[in-house]
Amino acid sequence: MVGRHGTPIAVTLTVGNRHDVTQLLPLLDAVPPIRGARGDPAASHGACTPDRGYDFDKHRRLLWKRGIKPVIARRGVAHGSGLGKVRWVVERAFAWLHQFKRLRTRYEHRADLHQGLLDLDCSLICLRRLRTSF
């Protein structure tokens, strides 16, 4: 999928009982570099804004090593950090995907079928966004 201002959004599929944190770095590797001006080398992704579940110093260090600024709310701190202004884009994408019942509750036992539905639904979401933008 493509986010605001043409920023690519990667979507991956894992088994149901796996924690999301294990997929942080593979997911970042799946996002292609953002092109700069003509002739410039590919730029870094800039910043990463995951939810509080990713608040570990290990992951912050790994993101900094890749040139990505981690913008993560601290666990145990009251809400109101202002990150909701950025995080709503991710939550909106989840809401768009949950419009499709087959993705909300996984009925398929085979991962390739579920991945196909996920790809199809992401394509439909992009098509709907393109139709309303012109």
C-alpha positions as CSV (number, residue, x, y, z in Angstrom):
1,M,0.0,0.0,0.0
2,V,1.0,3.6,-0.3
3,G,0.7,6.1,2.5
4,R,0.5,9.8,2.6
5,H,2.6,11.7,0.0
6,G,3.4,8.4,-1.8
7,T,5.3,6.9,1.1
8,P,5.4,3.1,0.6
9,I,3.7,0.9,3.3
10,A,4.8,-2.7,3.6
11,V,2.4,-5.4,4.7
12,T,3.6,-8.8,5.8
13,L,1.9,-12.0,7.0
14,T,3.1,-14.0,10.0
15,V,1.7,-16.9,12.0
16,G,-1.0,-15.9,14.5
17,N,0.9,-16.6,17.7
18,R,4.0,-14.6,16.9
19,H,4.8,-11.3,18.6
20,D,4.9,-8.3,16.2
21,V,8.2,-7.1,17.6
22,T,10.0,-10.0,16.0
23,Q,9.0,-8.6,12.5
24,L,10.1,-5.0,13.0
25,L,13.4,-5.3,11.1
26,P,12.2,-7.6,8.3
27,L,9.3,-5.3,7.7
28,L,11.6,-2.3,7.5
29,D,13.8,-4.2,5.1
30,A,10.7,-4.9,2.9
31,V,10.0,-1.2,2.4
32,P,11.9,0.1,-0.6
33,P,14.1,3.2,-0.2
34,I,12.4,6.5,-0.7
35,R,13.7,8.3,-3.8
36,G,15.2,11.7,-3.5
37,A,15.6,14.4,-6.1
38,R,16.8,13.3,-9.5
39,G,20.4,12.0,-9.3
40,D,20.4,11.9,-5.5
41,P,21.0,8.6,-3.8
42,A,18.1,6.8,-2.1
43,A,17.2,8.5,1.2
44,S,16.6,6.8,4.5
45,H,13.1,6.1,5.7
46,G,13.4,9.0,8.1
47,A,11.4,8.1,11.2
48,C,9.5,5.0,12.5
49,T,6.5,5.5,14.7
50,P,5.4,2.1,16.1
51,D,3.2,1.7,19.2
52,R,4.2,1.2,22.8
53,G,4.8,-2.5,22.3
54,Y,8.0,-1.7,20.5
55,D,9.5,0.4,23.4
56,F,12.7,-1.5,24.0
57,D,16.2,0.0,23.9
58,K,17.4,-2.9,21.7
59,H,15.0,-1.9,19.0
60,R,15.7,1.8,19.4
61,R,19.4,1.1,18.9
62,L,18.8,-1.1,15.8
63,L,16.7,1.7,14.2
64,W,19.3,4.3,14.9
65,K,22.0,2.1,13.3
66,R,19.9,2.0,10.2
67,G,19.6,5.8,10.1
68,I,15.9,5.7,11.2
69,K,14.8,7.9,14.0
70,P,12.6,5.9,16.5
71,V,9.6,7.9,17.7
72,I,8.1,5.5,20.2
73,A,5.9,6.3,23.2
74,R,7.4,5.1,26.5
75,R,5.6,2.2,28.3
76,G,4.2,3.1,31.7
77,V,4.0,6.8,30.8
78,A,0.6,8.5,30.6
79,H,-0.9,9.0,27.2
80,G,-0.9,12.4,25.6
81,S,2.6,12.4,24.0
82,G,1.1,13.7,20.8
83,L,2.1,10.6,18.8
84,G,-1.6,10.0,18.0
85,K,-1.3,12.7,15.4
86,V,1.1,10.4,13.5
87,R,-0.1,6.9,14.6
88,W,-3.6,7.4,13.3
89,V,-2.4,6.8,9.8
90,V,-1.4,3.2,10.8
91,E,-4.6,2.7,12.8
92,R,-6.6,3.9,9.8
93,A,-4.9,1.4,7.5
94,F,-5.9,-1.4,10.0
95,A,-9.5,-0.1,9.9
96,W,-9.5,-0.2,6.1
97,L,-8.2,-3.8,6.2
98,H,-10.8,-4.8,8.8
99,Q,-13.6,-3.8,6.4
100,F,-12.9,-7.1,4.7
101,K,-14.3,-9.8,6.9
102,R,-12.0,-12.5,5.7
103,L,-9.0,-10.6,7.0
104,R,-10.6,-9.6,10.4
105,T,-10.9,-13.3,11.3
106,R,-8.5,-15.7,9.6
107,Y,-10.4,-18.6,8.2
108,E,-7.8,-19.8,5.8
109,H,-5.3,-22.4,7.1
110,R,-2.9,-21.9,4.2
111,A,-0.7,-18.8,4.4
112,D,-0.6,-18.4,0.6
113,L,-4.4,-18.0,0.4
114,H,-4.4,-15.5,3.2
115,Q,-1.5,-13.5,1.6
116,G,-3.4,-13.5,-1.7
117,L,-6.5,-12.0,0.1
118,L,-4.3,-9.5,1.9
119,D,-2.7,-8.4,-1.4
120,L,-6.1,-8.2,-3.2
121,D,-7.6,-6.1,-0.3
122,C,-4.6,-3.7,-0.3
123,S,-5.1,-3.3,-4.1
124,L,-8.8,-2.6,-3.6
125,I,-8.0,0.0,-0.9
126,C,-5.4,1.7,-3.3
127,L,-7.9,1.6,-6.1
128,R,-10.6,3.3,-4.0
129,R,-8.2,6.0,-2.9
130,L,-7.1,6.7,-6.5
131,R,-10.8,7.0,-7.6
132,T,-11.5,9.6,-5.0
133,S,-8.3,11.6,-5.6
134,F,-9.1,12.5,-9.2
